[in-house]
């Protein structure tokens, strides 16, 4: 979505843009290089998250060896939080775009086109006379309604959505952004540092314009990837009313904080087509929730799941994180039991990971548990470096045992079969995944992801 928004701003100003989603296409580095050769760009930009931290420079190096005149740019979370480190380590990378990239990329392209002074481009880090220079941060886009709608045809790829290998998208699927940012300060999330803790919503009218466009293009299932979709309940209700009024007939998926899950809002969402809801529950232990700075209680999670079920939400996913610094075995067990007790359909169990840009990372660096110069390109499991936490392998084993027990409980099996009989969507998911049973079982057995 980030690349599509940047492409939209560039294209609107008459700049030719091509996009490649290497992962979605399944391209090797050599195939990506072939694509670059075919497009023959003046500027090559990479959107870099932690998962691609070490692989992206390999492609950049191949491109530079083929054509040293291409300006190679990196952006997104990993690049923003590690701008100087990247430029010091990788001579093949020329510029880092920090933070939101739309208008910084436009200014950079115009500057390069005219042979201008890059020191006048706000929001970048680059080399100048043998030194690394960082220009001032670019102010956030206040009115995101001004941005062009993403043109998903540029990706030339059909996307889907999966949870533990289960393909949950059964129709033409895409992602959607109705707001940017989050005003909360969760210790495991880098969003606040990336956008300064500011939440900026799109207007209902603007959202409806894009949803109508997507519906006309045949999209029937949409995942909202907002950092905090339900922050403003009044906006959510107004949007749901418009969706019903326009009779868009779309299936929507989103997440919600448990402390902003009002029953009346959830009913509006269900009536508008919100089929699945993802709750960030995280822990059953208030001490751990306080460490995460989550700002919720276990009781709020219980009430949120109960209200969502009563409101008619079909699929409820609960996310949990274990392995915080000095979290005890009994606290891990308490969270696993809590996850089993809640009336959710899919538990997502994660071992806490530390990445640059998060408070968890900063805390571990300050305590000397992480060598920042050695680990900045990799995710680190907290239980692997924190001496007072339950060991990583032990937590992994506990999670595996939990999943096996959760899915094989007779009461759980009966409940899910009963709900499937009442849900066309669940039936469609089942039929879609029958050919993929072995792959799904393998994914469930792994049962562990970084947060």
Secondary structure by P-SEA (a helix, b strand, c coil): caaaaaaaaaaaabbbbbbbccccccccaaaaaaaaaaacccbbbbbcccccaaaaaaaaaaaaaacccbbbbbbcaaaaacaaaaaaccccccbbbccccaaaaaaaaaaaaaccccccccccccccccbbbbcccccccccccccccccccccccccccccccccccccccccccccccccccccccccccccccbbbbccaaaaaaaaaaaaaacccbbbbbcccccccaaaaaaaaaaaaaaccbbbbbbccccccccaaaaaaaaaacccbbbbccccccaaaaaaacccccaaaaaaaaaaaaaacccbbbbbbbcccccccaaaaaaaaaaaaaccccbbbbbccccccccaaaaaaaaaccccccccccccccccccccccccaaaaaaaaaaaaaaaaacaaaaaaaaaaaaacaaaaaaaaacccaaaaaaaaaaaccccc
